[in-house]
Amino acid sequence: MAVMSEGPEPGERRLDRPPSDRYIAPEEDRPEAASGSLARAVAYGAIAALGGALLTVLLGGVVALSAGLLVVWAAAGNVIGMVTKLGAGAAVPTSGRAFLAVALALLGVAFGQWGLWWYAGTEGGVLPLVDYLTTTFGVLVPLQALLAAGFAWWGAR
């Protein structure tokens, strides 16, 4: 029965460390790991989603854009994904970041559509929410949700 030794056998050559360690910066030269948390990811993403919703009300209600809201939500979805990723840092796994970003983007679209309906009510509109959105924007509302979700997923990865 052979006894296993900790060190190299006589005549055996071993390196003190792997050759790939030469590419790693010394401990004192490394920047601190970016801190992140789930709460920070939610906060950053929610602020961006709220900004997209407010932009929707401003451009869709006051300026009366309709198809241009697709561009707004494509850009807002991407921003939501990126800031969610920034806020999460390494604390939240990629799949969790992506799910969170998509959920916040969809909530932002929903809040923006509700804001458009509310603005229309202040201007004398009397239709219920769903009737107003389908009559005024039609298929653009689900397209906004798809674009926002897709770009948020992409930005969070």
N, C-alpha and C positions, 0 to 999 in steps of 0.2 A: 504494500500500500504506500503510495507516494504522498509525501507531504507537500501541500501547495504553499509556495512562498509568495509574499507580497511583492517583492522587487523582481527585477529581471534576472533571468538565469545567467550564470557566468558566460560571457561571450555574446550574449544577446544584446542587440542595440534597440533602445527605446527612446523616443523623444519625451521631453518633460511635459510638453503640451501638444495638442494637435496643430498641424501647420495652418489650418484655417483661422486660428486665433490671431494671426498677424493682421487680419482685416478688422478686428474688433478694437474699438478705441479703448484706451485704458479707463478704468472706473472713474477716475477723477475728471476725465475729459468728456464723459457721456452727459448729454442733457437729461434732465429729469423726464421721466415718462409722463406723457400728457395725461393729466388727471381727468377723469370723467365720471359720470354717474348716470343712473337712470333718471333721476329727478332733473338733472341738468339737461339731458336729452329731451325730456318731455317739455321743459320750460322753453328751450330754444326753438323746438319744433312748433310748439303752440303759439309762440310769438310770431313766427313766420306764417303760420296758418291764419292767424288773426289778421296779419298784414295783407295776405292774399284775399281774405274775405272783405276787408275794407276797400281794397282796390277794386274788387268786383262791384261793390255797391257804388263806388265813385264812378267807375267807367261804364258799368252796365245801367246804372240808374240815372245819374246826373248827365253823363255824356251820351248815353243811349247807344253804347256799343253792344253788339250781340256776338258775332263771330270772332271779334277781337278778344273776347273772354277766353277763347281756347288758348291763345298765346299767353294770356295772363296766367292761366292755371298750369300751362306747361312750365313756364318760368317759376311760378310759385312752388310747384311740386318739386322742382329741382332744388330750389333754395331750402325748402322744408327738409328734403333728404340730406343735403349737405350740412345744415346746421344741427340736425339730429345726430349725424355722424360726429360732428365736432363736439357736441355736448356729451355724447356717450363715451368718447375716448375708447380706451381698451376695456372699460368696465362692462359694456354690453356687447354680447356677441353680434356678429354681422346679421344673422337672421332676425334677431330681436330688434336691431336698429331698423332694418328694412320694414318689418311688420309695424313698428311704431310710426315710422315716417309715413307709410301708406295710410294708416288709421288717422293720423293727424291731418294729412292732405284731404282725405274724404270728409272729415269733420269740417275742415276749412271750406270746402266746396259747399257743403250743406249749410253752413252758417252764412256764407256769401249769398246763396240763393234765398235763404230766409231774409237776409238784409235787403235784397232786391225787392222781394214781395212787400216787406215793411215800407220801403221807400215808395213803392207804387201806391200803397195805402195812404201815405201822407199826401200824395198828389191827386187823390180822389179815386183810386182803384178800389173795387169792391169784390173782386174774385177771391175765392179761397186759394190757399197756397198752391196746391197741385194744379188747379185749373189755370192759375196765372202763369205758372212756369211752363206748362205744356202749350198754352196758347201763345205766349210771348216768345219763348226760346225753343220750344219743341225738343228736337234731338240734341241740341247743343248742351243741355244740362248733363245728360249721361256721358257725352263726349268730354266735357270738362272734367268729370269725375275720373274717367279712364285716363286722360292725359295726366291729371294731377297724381293719380296713384302710380302710373308707370314711371313718370319722371322722379317721383319721390323715392320709389324703390331703387331706381338707377342711381340717384344721388346719395343714397344711404349705404350703398355697397362699397 
